[in-house]
């Protein structure tokens, strides 16, 4: 059965208060079309899951759609500087910054995939982040070594933008894959937005190139340009003009006008 639907119906499965993982990385292959639709539908009190976020987290914080962000890094990382709306929301107490190392986000997602309550991590030992965020220790029963326990992260919904998908929800990522396949396996529901829908034969002829399988996918939306103003490998680069326009916006009212220009 086809899982193809509209962006409006796809985002309709997200409820206020949901934990939402957004695929892609910084300004690259992020489903900004889905993010804009979340804003249009007025979702509130979302907890966002990212390893490295930028415009997606920033614009959602600008319209007061977010209560918490669990991430390893939030910034544009380029000439656009910091995510000022996110920073303002955190400093003003509107948004809780659940700071992670990028790898503890990935480890938490992997724990959810494997159905265990946590994943042991060595890399953070010695970091001030452990105490600041209240990470727990776990003792290796074989060696006695103390490791960090990264709690399982199970999103209610994962939103992932890909270059190609079929009508059943098989999805193919061209270029860097980041942790998107792990997000899809960890989440209860998965929304795939894609640049183009291709024949299923493209997947059956080359199954090893399927990054997200149809049984994981809840719905599929064909939306060319869905990652703009970010980039999508093989299709388009960052829309610097649009990002310059966004960075000049200070008020929520004009953010909504910006969203409606797409």
SULVENBEL-V77520 format. One record per backbone hydrogen bond with DSSP energy under -1.0 kcal/mol. CO is the residue of the C=O (numbers start at 0). NH is the residue of the N-H. Records with the same first field share a line. If there is no record, write none. Layout:
CO=NH ; NH
This chain:
2=219
5=9
6=10
9=12
10=13
14=17
17=46
18=155 ; 156
19=48
20=158
24=27
26=230
27=24
29=31
30=34
31=35
32=36
33=37
34=38
35=39
36=40
37=42
38=41
43=16
45=66 ; 67
46=19
47=69
48=21
50=71 ; 72
51=25
52=74
53=57
54=58
55=59
56=60
57=61
59=64
60=63
64=45
66=95
67=47
68=97
69=49
70=99
72=52
77=80
80=75
81=83
82=86
83=87
84=88
85=89
86=90
87=91
88=93 ; 94
89=92
95=68
96=98
100=104
101=105
102=106
103=107
104=108
105=109
106=110
107=111 ; 152
108=112
109=113
110=115
116=151
118=149
120=147
121=124
123=126
126=129
127=131
128=132
129=134
135=148
137=146
139=143
144=139
146=137
147=120
149=118
154=187
156=20
157=190
158=22
159=192
161=194
162=195
163=171
164=197
165=168
166=2
169=165
170=210 ; 211
171=163
176=179
178=182
179=183
180=184
181=185
182=186
188=157
189=217 ; 218
190=159
191=220
192=161
193=222
195=164
198=201
199=202 ; 203
200=204
205=208
206=209
211=170
212=215
218=191
219=4
220=193
222=225
224=227
225=32
226=229
228=238
230=28
231=234 ; 235
235=231
237=239
238=242
239=243
240=244
241=245
242=246
245=248
250=254
251=255
252=256
253=257
254=258
255=259
257=260
258=261
